[in-house]
Amino acid sequence: MNSPEEQLNTLKDIRQMMDRSSRFISLSGLSGVFAGVIALIGAYFANDEINKFINKRGYGYGVDGEMDLEFNLIKLGIFVLVIALAGGVLFTYRKSQKNNLPIWDKTSKSLLINLFIPLFAGGLFIIALLINHANTYTIIAPSCLIFYGLALINASKYTYSDIRYLGLCEVILGLICMFYVGYGLIFWAFGFGVLHIVYGLLMYFKYERGQ
């Protein structure tokens, strides 16, 4: 116990115990990769729906056609969100079982509450825009990125601090997208697809591969 190596190991154990008690460390990097792949697949189908609307394949003219497009994009977005969340829960549950850590405790509750407050506010904001203002579907992509980024930043104090940087990237990407509204789907695919895959791989190699 008196050797420097033993003292260093003791300090590492104390730090790990403190991290486990104050931060949810069962988030899996693979869940980020899975969410990113699902987002890219969703972006492909969203682009197909938009092309159908532009070429009037299966869509009517005027306001009804635009409302149908918005409804189909919202359905697709909800489907992608549910699949991504299911994958996230599955990979995180598998990691928590592997490390013999609880998946549902005080820190995981705090993480989810702080994550969903900005997400809930953002969802209502987007729904209100679509209901009360015509031709605002171009604002959906930047709004999704900005509120999602704020949610990650807000939740980062209850899990790995790395997630804060992902949140900052999403907010910056959303703000840039505000000036290029015609390219919203590309920004959306990059933010929810590519950034998630890169973040998930970094998290996997940093925290999981050696375990």
C-alpha angles and dihedrals in degrees: 000000000000096000117099091240093055092047090050091050090049091052090049091052091049091049092050090050091050091048092050092050096048105028135049102235100171094088106125123222088214089064088060091051091048092049090049093052091047090049091053091050089049090050090053092055091043090054089050091053092049091050089051089053093048092048092041093238106156093344129101128224130268129006095341091057092049091048090051090051092049091048092050092047091050091050090049092048092051091048092051091047093051093048092046092049092048090052091047092052092047096050092042092049090050092051093047091051091048092052093039092238128141115255095199116048140114095292095048089050091050090047094053095044092052091044097050099044094073091036091054091047090048093049092053091046092054094044091050090050092051094046100044104030127052122225094015096125088103088069093057096083098050091042091052092050095046097047092042090051091049089050091054092048091049092050097042094089089067098051140019110338088224089078088067090067091051088052092050090050091051092050093048091047091050092050091050089048089057087070094046102043093158089065096050096125092053091051090044092052092047094047100043097028115032098028091050092050092049092045092046093051092048091050092047095052093041101047111011115032095072095046 
